[in-house]
């Protein structure tokens, strides 16, 4: 998934000639504490709410605060995983995007990025999650995939995380079926250690149960 597929155009950018008051009002309207500053197609940087509030002169222009701007951006053809790294590293709510000529195109928001990652990871599809504990030297993705697919189950996503100060790895697998009892039995039969499983249906029912309890409490 590339950045240009979740790009938001228009509405979010400020001009350097806009006043601080206008910029603060726009942030309030859009429910964000960061906005890109753009003159024509030239991206000048990201202004933050803190920068604006520290100016103490609301009729000054955004351009008068240029020294405070963060010059952070990515290009439209880059992957959303790179956007996630940038947003996490620099604590961004919005990430400006430019084209191959460095002309401003728009932004991606943290919310849009999280929604797209949710789809990319298969979390928008009902199923189950399996966590295996493996020795790093023994990991065979091909064998694990074969076991899962032999049960007529499809892998939606698979990710590995090394356990600190250990030679072991936790492998998290999202599959497209909720009834995975036979699959778990097969994994144990092949000597895989199943550390945990999670069922979407159970989670949804627990959320509904907590909601019903809250509603009953509020009606007392």
C-alpha positions as CSV (number, residue, x, y, z in Angstrom):
1,X,0.0,0.0,0.0
2,X,1.5,3.3,-1.1
3,X,1.0,6.7,0.5
4,X,-0.8,8.2,-2.5
5,X,-3.6,5.8,-2.0
6,X,-4.6,7.4,1.4
7,X,-3.6,11.0,0.5
8,X,-5.9,13.8,1.7
9,X,-5.9,16.8,-0.6
10,X,-7.0,20.3,0.3
11,X,-8.4,21.9,3.5
12,X,-5.5,21.2,5.8
13,X,-2.8,23.6,4.5
14,X,-2.1,27.1,5.7
15,X,-0.4,29.9,3.8
16,X,2.6,31.8,5.3
17,X,0.4,35.0,5.0
18,X,-2.4,33.6,7.2
19,X,-2.6,35.1,10.6
20,X,-2.0,33.1,13.8
21,X,-5.6,33.6,14.8
22,X,-6.8,32.1,11.5
23,X,-4.4,29.2,11.9
24,X,-5.5,28.4,15.5
25,X,-9.2,28.6,14.4
26,X,-8.4,26.2,11.6
27,X,-6.7,23.7,13.9
28,X,-9.7,23.8,16.2
29,X,-12.1,23.2,13.3
30,X,-10.0,20.3,12.0
31,X,-9.3,18.9,15.5
32,X,-5.5,18.8,15.0
33,X,-2.6,20.5,16.6
34,X,-0.4,20.5,13.5
35,X,-0.9,21.9,10.0
36,X,1.4,22.2,6.9
37,X,2.4,25.6,5.6
38,X,2.3,25.8,1.8
39,X,2.7,28.8,-0.6
40,X,1.4,27.8,-4.0
41,X,2.9,24.3,-4.4
42,X,5.9,24.9,-2.1
43,X,5.8,23.0,1.2
44,X,7.5,25.2,3.8
45,X,7.1,23.1,7.0
46,X,4.7,22.0,9.7
47,X,3.4,24.5,12.2
48,X,2.2,23.3,15.6
49,X,-0.4,24.7,18.0
50,X,2.3,25.3,20.6
51,X,4.3,27.4,18.2
52,X,1.2,29.5,17.5
53,X,0.3,30.0,21.1
54,X,3.8,30.9,22.1
55,X,3.8,33.9,19.7
56,X,1.5,35.9,21.9
57,X,0.6,38.2,19.0
58,X,-2.4,36.7,17.2
59,X,-2.4,39.2,14.3
60,X,1.1,38.2,13.3
61,X,1.4,35.9,10.2
62,X,2.4,32.3,10.2
63,X,5.3,33.3,8.1
64,X,6.8,35.2,11.1
65,X,7.2,31.9,12.8
66,X,9.0,30.1,10.0
67,X,12.1,29.4,12.2
68,X,9.8,27.1,14.3
69,X,8.6,25.0,11.4
70,X,9.4,21.3,11.2
71,X,10.5,20.4,7.6
72,X,9.2,16.8,7.6
73,X,7.6,15.1,4.6
74,X,7.5,11.9,2.5
75,X,6.9,11.3,-1.1
76,X,3.7,9.9,-2.6
77,X,5.3,6.7,-3.9
78,X,6.7,5.6,-0.6
79,X,5.0,2.9,1.5
80,X,2.7,3.5,4.4
81,X,5.1,1.6,6.7
82,X,7.6,4.4,6.1
83,X,4.9,6.9,7.0
84,X,4.2,5.0,10.3
85,X,8.0,5.2,11.1
86,X,8.0,8.9,10.5
87,X,4.8,9.6,12.5
88,X,6.0,7.5,15.4
89,X,9.6,9.0,15.4
90,X,8.5,12.6,15.2
91,X,5.1,12.4,17.1
92,X,3.1,13.7,14.2
93,X,-0.6,14.0,13.8
94,X,-0.3,14.8,10.1
95,X,2.4,14.0,7.6
96,X,2.8,16.3,4.5
97,X,3.3,14.5,1.1
98,X,5.1,15.8,-1.9
99,X,5.6,14.6,-5.5
100,X,8.8,13.6,-7.3
101,X,9.5,17.3,-7.9
102,X,9.0,18.1,-4.2
103,X,5.7,20.0,-4.9
104,X,3.1,19.7,-2.1
105,X,0.3,17.3,-2.8
106,X,-1.6,16.9,0.5
107,X,-1.3,15.1,3.8
108,X,-2.0,11.8,5.5
109,X,-3.4,11.8,9.0
110,X,-2.6,9.5,11.8
111,X,-6.2,8.4,11.9
112,X,-6.2,7.5,8.1
113,X,-2.9,5.7,8.5
114,X,-4.2,3.6,11.5
115,X,-7.3,2.7,9.5
116,X,-5.3,1.6,6.5
117,X,-2.9,-0.4,8.6
118,X,-5.8,-2.1,10.2
119,X,-6.9,-3.3,6.8
120,X,-3.4,-4.2,5.7
121,X,-3.0,-6.4,8.9
122,X,-6.3,-8.1,8.1
123,X,-8.0,-6.8,11.3
124,X,-11.1,-5.8,9.3
125,X,-11.8,-9.5,8.6
126,X,-13.3,-11.8,11.1
127,X,-11.0,-14.6,12.2
128,X,-8.7,-15.7,15.0
129,X,-5.2,-14.9,16.2
130,X,-2.6,-17.5,17.0
131,X,0.7,-16.8,18.9
132,X,3.5,-19.3,18.5
133,X,6.7,-19.4,20.5
134,X,9.6,-20.6,18.4
135,X,13.4,-20.9,18.6
136,X,14.8,-18.3,16.2
137,X,16.9,-20.9,14.4
138,X,13.9,-23.2,13.9
139,X,11.5,-20.8,12.2
140,X,10.1,-22.2,9.0
141,X,7.4,-20.0,7.5
142,X,6.8,-22.4,4.7
143,X,6.0,-25.3,7.0
144,X,3.7,-23.2,9.2
145,X,1.9,-21.9,6.2
146,X,1.5,-25.5,4.9
147,X,0.0,-26.7,8.2
148,X,-2.5,-23.8,8.2
149,X,-3.5,-24.1,4.6
150,X,-3.9,-27.9,4.9
151,X,-6.7,-27.1,7.3
152,X,-8.4,-25.0,4.6
153,X,-7.6,-21.8,6.5
154,X,-6.1,-18.7,4.9
155,X,-3.3,-16.6,6.6
156,X,-4.3,-12.9,6.6
157,X,-1.2,-11.6,8.3
158,X,1.9,-12.9,10.0
159,X,4.5,-11.0,12.1
160,X,7.5,-12.0,14.1
161,X,8.9,-10.4,17.3
162,X,12.1,-11.5,19.0
163,X,11.8,-12.0,22.8
164,X,14.4,-9.8,24.5
165,X,17.4,-11.5,26.1
166,X,16.2,-14.8,24.6
167,X,16.8,-17.0,21.5
168,X,13.1,-17.2,21.0
169,X,10.6,-15.4,18.8
170,X,6.8,-14.9,19.1
171,X,5.1,-15.4,15.8
172,X,1.6,-13.8,15.6
173,X,-0.7,-15.1,12.9
174,X,-4.1,-13.8,11.9
175,X,-6.3,-16.3,10.0
176,X,-9.7,-16.0,8.4
177,X,-11.5,-18.6,10.5
178,X,-12.7,-18.5,14.1
179,X,-13.0,-22.2,14.7
180,X,-9.4,-23.2,14.8
181,X,-9.5,-26.2,17.2
182,X,-8.3,-28.6,14.6
183,X,-5.5,-26.2,13.5
184,X,-4.2,-25.8,17.0
185,X,-4.2,-29.6,17.4
186,X,-2.2,-29.9,14.2
187,X,0.3,-27.3,15.3
188,X,0.9,-29.1,18.6
189,X,1.3,-32.4,16.7
190,X,4.2,-30.7,14.8
191,X,5.7,-29.7,18.1
192,X,4.8,-26.0,17.8
193,X,4.2,-24.2,21.1
194,X,0.9,-22.3,21.0
195,X,1.3,-19.5,23.6
196,X,-2.1,-18.0,23.1
197,X,-5.2,-17.8,20.8
198,X,-7.8,-15.0,20.4
199,X,-11.2,-15.3,18.9
200,X,-12.8,-12.2,17.4
201,X,-16.3,-13.3,18.2
202,X,-15.4,-13.7,21.9
203,X,-13.8,-10.3,22.0
204,X,-16.9,-8.7,20.4
205,X,-19.2,-10.4,22.8
206,X,-17.1,-9.2,25.8
207,X,-17.2,-5.6,24.5
208,X,-21.0,-5.8,24.1
209,X,-21.3,-7.3,27.6
210,X,-19.3,-4.5,29.1
211,X,-21.3,-1.9,27.2
212,X,-24.6,-3.5,28.5
213,X,-23.3,-3.4,32.1
214,X,-22.3,0.3,31.7
215,X,-25.8,1.2,30.2
216,X,-27.5,-0.6,33.1
217,X,-25.4,1.3,35.6
218,X,-26.2,4.7,34.0
219,X,-29.9,3.9,34.1
220,X,-29.8,3.3,37.9
